């Protein structure tokens, strides 16, 4: 074998590989830069449109456009839920996968407690409490509403709500989903694109205030064992909620009035 020739071929092959990898890095960074520029351009266009319509922003619009996927989930059956060990100091009923519980003795609220600390205190009384996080928008309004999380994002059809009377927690209402699997990841539309969709459909009216824009998952409940959740942008304006599909830009209408109060 001609080792000198083989060595030359190997060196040439590695050089070509290095050039290919360098080109891939260049393409990736160029694409990321272009996406950032498009988002910034979209932000500027939206700000002009909001100003024209006298619509106020009460928060900063998220600029992330992560890779997300459709998620397949199922509600736990009543039999499975009833197998979960619970303290004897609460009475529970389960109806259509909705868990409702009352504490025998109300749990006093501490003035210095925030919503996350309160749920940690209740972790032995609320099933799967560690999988829920408080909703910042509702917490600021004194409502103890939490959402089950998936990969750090809220599932807007799996709420946990605490019953509060006379500065004490008397019980809770909860939905819980088991994650079955998920589809392939793809990039979502920006929050600015979602906002534009609502503005073009005049669902956000002149003079309103955009109070919250949050990425999460949402889906309609169907008569099937497995449900499908889509990535969405939840946009709250003047207390009203709209969900915009983060893949298609279509507006998803909530079926449960409790989730749009």
Secondary structure per residue as TSV (DSSP state, phi and psi in degrees):
chain	resnum	aa	ss	phi	psi
A	1	X	-	360.0	140.1
A	2	X	-	-85.0	93.1
A	3	X	H	-64.1	-33.8
A	4	X	H	-62.6	-43.6
A	5	X	H	-68.1	-40.3
A	6	X	H	-62.6	-40.7
A	7	X	H	-62.8	-40.9
A	8	X	H	-63.7	-40.8
A	9	X	H	-64.4	-42.3
A	10	X	H	-63.3	-43.7
A	11	X	H	-60.9	-43.1
A	12	X	H	-63.5	-40.3
A	13	X	H	-64.1	-43.2
A	14	X	H	-65.4	-37.9
A	15	X	H	-62.8	-42.9
A	16	X	H	-63.1	-40.4
A	17	X	H	-63.2	-43.0
A	18	X	H	-61.6	-41.5
A	19	X	H	-64.3	-40.5
A	20	X	H	-63.8	-45.9
A	21	X	H	-64.3	-40.0
A	22	X	H	-61.9	-39.6
A	23	X	H	-65.7	-39.6
A	24	X	H	-62.5	-43.8
A	25	X	H	-61.7	-43.0
A	26	X	H	-60.7	-45.6
A	27	X	H	-61.9	-42.7
A	28	X	H	-63.4	-45.3
A	29	X	H	-68.3	-37.0
A	30	X	H	-63.8	-42.3
A	31	X	H	-63.6	-44.0
A	32	X	H	-61.9	-41.1
A	33	X	H	-64.4	-42.5
A	34	X	H	-63.4	-39.5
A	35	X	H	-65.0	-40.6
A	36	X	H	-62.1	-42.5
A	37	X	H	-64.6	-39.8
A	38	X	H	-64.6	-41.1
A	39	X	H	-63.9	-43.2
A	40	X	H	-65.4	-38.6
A	41	X	H	-64.3	-42.6
A	42	X	H	-63.1	-37.5
A	43	X	H	-61.9	-44.3
A	44	X	H	-63.4	-42.2
A	45	X	H	-64.2	-42.0
A	46	X	H	-65.3	-42.0
A	47	X	H	-61.2	-39.1
A	48	X	H	-64.5	-42.5
A	49	X	H	-65.2	-41.8
A	50	X	H	-63.5	-40.6
A	51	X	H	-64.2	-40.5
A	52	X	H	-62.4	-34.9
A	53	X	T	-97.7	7.3
A	54	X	T	58.1	40.2
A	55	X	-	-100.6	127.2
A	56	X	E	-98.6	142.4
A	57	X	E	-98.1	121.7
A	58	X	S	-96.4	4.1
A	59	X	S	-157.0	170.2
A	60	X	-	-84.2	137.8
A	61	X	-	-78.1	128.7
A	62	X	-	-60.8	143.3
A	63	X	-	-108.0	-2.7
A	64	X	-	-71.7	141.4
A	65	X	-	-131.8	74.6
A	66	X	-	-74.0	169.0
A	67	X	E	-80.6	124.6
A	68	X	E	-134.4	178.8
A	69	X	-	-149.8	161.8
A	70	X	-	-69.2	144.0
A	71	X	E	-122.7	131.9
A	72	X	E	-99.2	129.2
A	73	X	E	-136.8	167.9
A	74	X	E	-144.1	146.2
A	75	X	E	-77.5	140.7
A	76	X	-	-69.7	141.9
A	77	X	-	-71.5	160.8
A	78	X	H	-61.1	-36.6
A	79	X	H	-63.2	-42.6
A	80	X	H	-66.0	-43.5
A	81	X	H	-64.3	-37.7
A	82	X	H	-68.6	-18.3
A	83	X	T	-80.5	-13.7
A	84	X	S	-72.4	125.9
A	85	X	-	-69.0	131.1
A	86	X	-	-129.8	151.9
A	87	X	-	-60.7	151.0
A	88	X	T	-73.4	-5.4
A	89	X	T	-91.4	25.3
A	90	X	E	-146.4	149.6
A	91	X	E	-108.3	127.8
A	92	X	E	-121.9	142.8
A	93	X	E	-129.8	149.1
A	94	X	E	-128.2	125.7
A	95	X	E	-140.3	120.8
A	96	X	T	51.6	45.7
A	97	X	T	68.4	7.8
A	98	X	E	-98.0	122.9
A	99	X	E	-94.3	128.3
A	100	X	E	-127.7	128.7
A	101	X	E	-134.7	145.5
A	102	X	E	-123.9	134.8
A	103	X	E	-85.2	140.4
A	104	X	E	-63.1	-38.3
A	105	X	E	-123.1	120.1
A	106	X	E	-57.0	147.8
A	107	X	E	-102.7	113.6
A	108	X	E	-61.7	144.5
A	109	X	-	-87.4	140.6
A	110	X	-	-95.9	132.0
A	111	X	T	-57.5	-31.3
A	112	X	T	-88.0	-3.4
A	113	X	-	-76.4	136.0
A	114	X	-	-98.7	176.0
A	115	X	H	-62.4	-40.0
A	116	X	H	-66.2	-41.8
A	117	X	H	-64.4	-38.6
A	118	X	H	-62.7	-43.3
A	119	X	H	-66.7	-36.5
A	120	X	H	-61.5	-37.6
A	121	X	H	-65.4	-30.8
A	122	X	T	-93.8	9.1
A	123	X	T	-60.5	-25.5
A	124	X	T	-88.4	-5.6
A	125	X	T	-109.6	-21.2
A	126	X	S	-110.8	126.4
A	127	X	T	-64.2	137.1
A	128	X	T	55.2	31.7
A	129	X	G	-57.3	-31.5
A	130	X	G	-68.2	-13.9
A	131	X	G	-94.4	6.9
A	132	X	E	-114.9	147.8
A	133	X	E	-132.0	147.2
A	134	X	E	-68.8	149.4
A	135	X	-	-86.2	116.3
A	136	X	H	-58.5	-40.8
A	137	X	H	-59.8	-47.2
A	138	X	H	-77.0	-31.8
A	139	X	H	-59.2	-39.6
A	140	X	T	-66.3	-15.7
A	141	X	T	-104.8	13.2
A	142	X	T	77.7	13.4
A	143	X	-	-102.8	128.9
A	144	X	-	-90.6	86.3
A	145	X	E	-120.0	133.4
A	146	X	E	-126.3	160.3
A	147	X	E	-127.4	139.1
A	148	X	E	-61.1	143.5
A	149	X	E	-107.6	147.5
A	150	X	E	-136.0	117.8
A	151	X	T	52.4	41.4
A	152	X	T	80.2	6.7
A	153	X	E	-121.3	147.2
A	154	X	E	-73.7	144.7
A	155	X	E	-100.3	109.0
A	156	X	E	-79.5	14.2
A	157	X	E	-121.9	11.3
A	158	X	E	-129.1	73.1
A	159	X	E	-88.1	158.5
A	160	X	E	-128.6	121.8
A	161	X	E	-124.8	129.4
A	162	X	E	-90.7	137.3
A	163	X	E	-84.7	125.4
A	164	X	E	-124.4	127.2
A	165	X	E	-138.6	130.3
A	166	X	T	49.7	52.5
A	167	X	T	58.4	36.0
A	168	X	E	-148.8	146.0
A	169	X	E	-85.3	121.5
A	170	X	E	-101.4	-14.6
A	171	X	E	169.6	-162.8
A	172	X	E	-158.2	164.1
A	173	X	E	-129.1	137.2
A	174	X	E	-149.8	142.4
A	175	X	E	-119.6	142.3
A	176	X	-	-135.5	136.7
A	177	X	E	-117.7	140.7
A	178	X	E	-98.7	127.2
A	179	X	E	-77.3	124.1
A	180	X	E	-91.9	-55.7
A	181	X	E	-167.1	-178.7
A	182	X	E	-145.5	161.1
A	183	X	-	-85.6	-168.0
A	184	X	-	-76.4	147.7
A	185	X	-	-77.4	145.5
A	186	X	E	-149.9	158.1
A	187	X	E	-75.1	139.4
A	188	X	-	-89.5	163.6
A	189	X	-	-72.7	160.0
A	190	X	-	-76.9	161.2
A	191	X	H	-62.3	-31.4
A	192	X	H	-66.1	-38.8
A	193	X	H	-65.2	-40.1
A	194	X	H	-63.2	-42.4
A	195	X	H	-62.1	-43.4
A	196	X	H	-59.6	-37.9
A	197	X	H	-59.6	-43.2
A	198	X	H	-70.3	-37.5
A	199	X	H	-66.9	-42.0
A	200	X	H	-66.2	-32.2
A	201	X	T	-86.1	1.1
A	202	X	T	58.3	30.7
A	203	X	-	-79.6	-25.7
A	204	X	S	-100.7	117.1
A	205	X	-	-92.7	161.7
A	206	X	T	-57.1	137.5
A	207	X	T	85.7	-3.5
A	208	X	-	-78.3	171.9
A	209	X	E	-119.4	127.9
A	210	X	E	-85.8	113.8
A	211	X	E	-98.3	-26.4
A	212	X	E	-159.3	138.1
A	213	X	E	-133.4	115.2
A	214	X	E	-135.3	136.8
A	215	X	E	-84.7	141.0
A	216	X	E	-170.7	-156.5
A	217	X	E	-124.5	147.0
A	218	X	E	-151.7	150.2
A	219	X	-	-165.4	159.9
A	220	X	-	-93.4	142.3
A	221	X	-	-82.5	127.3
A	222	X	-	-117.6	165.5
A	223	X	S	-79.3	72.4
A	224	X	S	-152.4	153.6
A	225	X	S	-65.8	-39.3
A	226	X	S	-109.5	129.7
A	227	X	E	-105.8	157.1
A	228	X	E	-115.8	127.7
A	229	X	E	-108.0	139.1
A	230	X	E	-111.3	149.4
A	231	X	E	-64.4	136.1
A	232	X	E	-139.8	161.3
A	233	X	E	-102.9	121.7
A	234	X	E	-93.1	122.8
A	235	X	E	-120.6	121.5
A	236	X	E	-108.0	125.8
A	237	X	E	-138.0	124.8
A	238	X	T	50.8	38.3
A	239	X	T	81.4	-5.9
A	240	X	E	-94.3	147.7
A	241	X	E	-113.9	133.6
A	242	X	E	-127.8	141.7
A	243	X	E	-111.8	127.6
A	244	X	E	-115.1	122.3
A	245	X	E	-57.7	124.1
A	246	X	T	-80.2	-1.3
A	247	X	T	-100.8	-44.7
A	248	X	T	-103.4	-20.7
A	249	X	-	82.3	1.3
A	250	X	-	-74.1	148.7
A	251	X	E	-86.6	125.2
A	252	X	E	-98.2	125.4
A	253	X	-	-91.8	126.3
A	254	X	-	-67.0	139.2
A	255	X	S	-91.2	-17.1
A	256	X	-	-107.0	113.9
A	257	X	G	-62.1	-23.7
A	258	X	G	-64.2	-28.2
A	259	X	G	-87.3	4.0
A	260	X	G	-130.6	26.5
A	261	X	-	-86.8	360.0
